[in-house]
Amino acid sequence: TGATSYADAWDKTRGTKTSWVVALSSALDCFMGNLSYSMILADSIRDLLSTFSIATTRTRSLIGVTTLILLPLCLVKNLATLAPFSLLGIIGMAYTSFAIGIRYFGGAYAAGGKF
């Protein structure tokens, strides 16, 4: 269709009367995904801080994670700067999979096992 956005593609194939639905759906999808990740990170940060005897509320943790970590990442114009961290994430996932495999095949997750 030669469109550059979902709303533009919708306009060209279905008409302009309901194209706002696609734009709103895309915006809500991004917003809800970001909110979900923020909540997971906020809970994780709160738990990590508590191990260092730093007491904080979930709300403060959520605001801190959102403003200090997620907002700057959302404002990055060139995502190529995040490439090394993507590789680090892949290595972390491989390490976790390897560790789980060792525990599984070692019987740690079986009935009567350590976990």
BELPEWO-V185464 format. One line per field, one symbol per residue. ss: DSSP state (a for helix, b for strand, c for the rest). burial: 1 if it has 9 or more other ideal C-beta (glycine too) atoms within 8 Angstrom, else 0. Layout:
ss->???
burial->???
This chain:
ss->cccccaaaaaaaaaccccaaaaaaaaaaaaaaaaaaaaaaaaaaaaaaaaaccccccaaaaaaaaaaaaaaaaaccccaaaaaaaaaaaaaaaaaaaaaaaaaaacccccccccc
burial->0010011111100000011001101100000001001110111011001100000100001101110011100001000001000000000000000000001000010000000
